[in-house]
Amino acid sequence: MGDAARYRIRVRGRLDSDDAARLRGMSIESADDGSGSPVSTLDGELPDQAALLGVLHALNGFHLPLLSVECQPDEDET
């Protein structure tokens, strides 16, 4: 549980690359969800779950609804 892992986090709303510094450098992609609502997807490796909680706390500060948090399998496991 304390090991680094890759996460994909989706929120309703638009984030841009300027927000990446507050989000531990995770990559950010924004797109419409098909109904015209913006959805941002963050993707990146975090060193531990404490870092994940820090990212989630930062997203809470943006007041964006959280849609999903997924721990992605290691490339070695796929």
Sequence and secondary structure as in RCSB ss.txt:
>XXXX:A:sequence
MGDAARYRIRVRGRLDSDDAARLRGMSIESADDGSGSPVSTLDGELPDQAALLGVLHALNGFHLPLLSVECQPDE
DET
>XXXX:A:secstr
  S EEEEEEEES   GGGGGGGTT EEEEEE SSS EEEEEEEEESSHHHHHHHHHHHHHTT  EEEEEEE  G
GG 
